[in-house]
Amino acid sequence: MERHILPAGEAAAYEAALDILAQLIGLAANRISEEEAKGSPDRVEIERWRLRRDAWAARRRGLDPRASPAIHEVLEQDAAFLRSLIEAGQG
């Protein structure tokens, strides 16, 4: 297997993207658990968070450290979504 050494900036961006996706996956798992614990859970809300969790997990698994556009998309879009959840007190 051929090894690729990434420049420090690209490696840091890749690690940051993985971390953002991991935080989103964890947040989704918490939201699912909280909703399921309610006396009358909202099944639509649970499914919405499951779909998000699964999409983030698939994205994280498939993230290529050499795929700069995909990494920057996570750093911009997913990070912004995570920030908005945190600012709204949901993260």
C-alpha positions in Angstrom: 0.0 0.0 0.0 1.4 3.4 -1.0 1.6 5.9 1.8 1.0 9.6 1.2 2.4 12.2 3.5 0.1 15.2 3.7 1.4 18.7 4.3 0.8 19.8 7.9 -2.0 22.2 7.0 -3.9 19.5 5.0 -3.4 16.9 7.8 -4.8 19.4 10.3 -7.8 20.2 8.1 -8.5 16.5 7.7 -8.3 15.8 11.5 -10.5 18.8 12.2 -13.1 17.5 9.7 -13.1 14.1 11.3 -13.5 15.7 14.7 -16.5 17.8 13.5 -18.2 14.8 12.1 -17.6 12.8 15.2 -19.1 15.6 17.3 -22.1 15.7 15.1 -22.5 11.9 15.3 -22.4 12.1 19.1 -24.8 15.0 19.2 -27.3 13.0 17.0 -26.9 9.9 19.2 -27.6 12.1 22.3 -30.7 13.6 20.7 -32.0 10.2 19.7 -31.5 8.9 23.3 -33.2 11.9 24.8 -36.2 11.7 22.5 -36.5 7.9 23.1 -36.5 8.5 26.8 -39.5 10.7 26.7 -42.9 9.3 27.7 -44.2 10.0 24.3 -41.2 10.2 21.9 -41.6 11.9 18.5 -40.8 9.1 16.0 -40.3 11.6 13.2 -37.7 13.5 15.2 -35.9 10.3 16.1 -35.8 9.2 12.4 -34.6 12.7 11.3 -31.7 12.4 13.8 -31.0 8.8 12.8 -30.7 9.8 9.1 -28.4 12.7 10.0 -26.3 10.5 12.2 -26.0 7.8 9.5 -25.1 10.4 6.8 -22.4 11.9 9.0 -21.1 8.5 9.9 -20.9 7.5 6.2 -19.3 10.8 5.3 -16.7 10.3 8.1 -15.9 6.8 7.0 -15.5 7.8 3.4 -13.5 11.0 4.0 -10.3 10.8 2.0 -7.4 12.8 3.5 -6.4 13.8 -0.1 -9.9 15.0 -1.0 -9.5 18.7 -0.2 -12.9 19.8 -1.5 -14.8 17.3 0.6 -12.7 18.3 3.7 -13.3 22.0 3.2 -17.0 21.3 2.7 -17.1 19.7 6.2 -15.1 22.5 7.6 -17.5 25.1 6.2 -21.0 23.6 6.1 -20.9 20.9 8.8 -18.9 23.1 11.2 -21.5 25.9 10.7 -24.3 23.5 11.4 -22.6 22.3 14.6 -21.9 25.9 15.7 -25.6 26.8 15.1 -26.7 23.9 17.3 -24.3 24.8 20.0 -25.4 28.5 19.9 -29.0 27.4 20.1 -28.2 25.4 23.2 -28.8 22.1 21.4 -25.2 20.9 21.4 
